[in-house]
Amino acid sequence: MNREKIFYIILENYGKIIGVFLGLLVSILVISIGVIKTLFISLCLYIGYFIGSKVDNKENILEILDKLLPLGKYK
């Protein structure tokens, strides 16, 4: 197989390849550190992804936090 064909196959199946590696990573984490710690790490990753996507879209993070979190006593 030539390089262009391999590159094409990788691009066509990019989501599947990422999914397999994420599944492998999660299974290794569950085996090595346990389910609860793995879920906590996954939650932290999701929160980081959420905040990062808002920063990439140039949205105001403080406005989003005001919508999500309850009002403070000084507002």
N, C-alpha and C positions, 0 to 999 in steps of 0.2 A: 504494500500500500504506500502511496506517496503522501507527502506531508499535507497537501491541500485536501485530500480526501479525509484524512484523520482530523484535520482542523474543522472541516465541514461537519463531520459526525459529532464532534464535541460541541459545536455551536448549535446543532439541531437538538441535542439532548442535554443542554446546559442545566435545565431545571432538575432533570433526573439525576445528573451527576452530583449536583449540590445536595439534593435530598439524600442520596446514598451516603455522602460524607457526613452530613448532619446526623443522620441516623446512627452511623458508626460512632460518631463523637458522643452522642447522648448515651448509647449503650455502654461505652467505655466509662463514662462518668457515673452511670447508675451502678455499674459493677464495682468501681473503685471507691466512690465516696457515698453512695446511697441515694435513695429516691428523693428524700426531702431536700438535701443539699443541692441535688441536680435541679429540682424544681425552683429553688431559690435563685440559682445561677441563671436559669432560663427566664425567670421573671425580671431579674436585673438586666439581662440582655435585651428583653423586650422594651423595658422602660428606656434604656439607652438608645435603642433604635427609634422609638417614638419621638424622643426629644431631638435626636439627630435629624430625623426627617423634617421636623418643624423648623429647625435651624436652616436646613438646606432650602426649604421653601420660603425662607425669610419671614416667618411668622413670629409674632411677639410671644415669647414663652411666658411672660408674666400674665398676659391675658388668658392664655390657656390654663395656667395654674389657678387663676382666679375662678375660672369656670369649673375646674375639677375639685378644688379644695374648698372646704367651708370657709365662711367669712371669719377673719380674725377679729379679735376684740377691739382693735384700734381703728377699724374701718368705719 
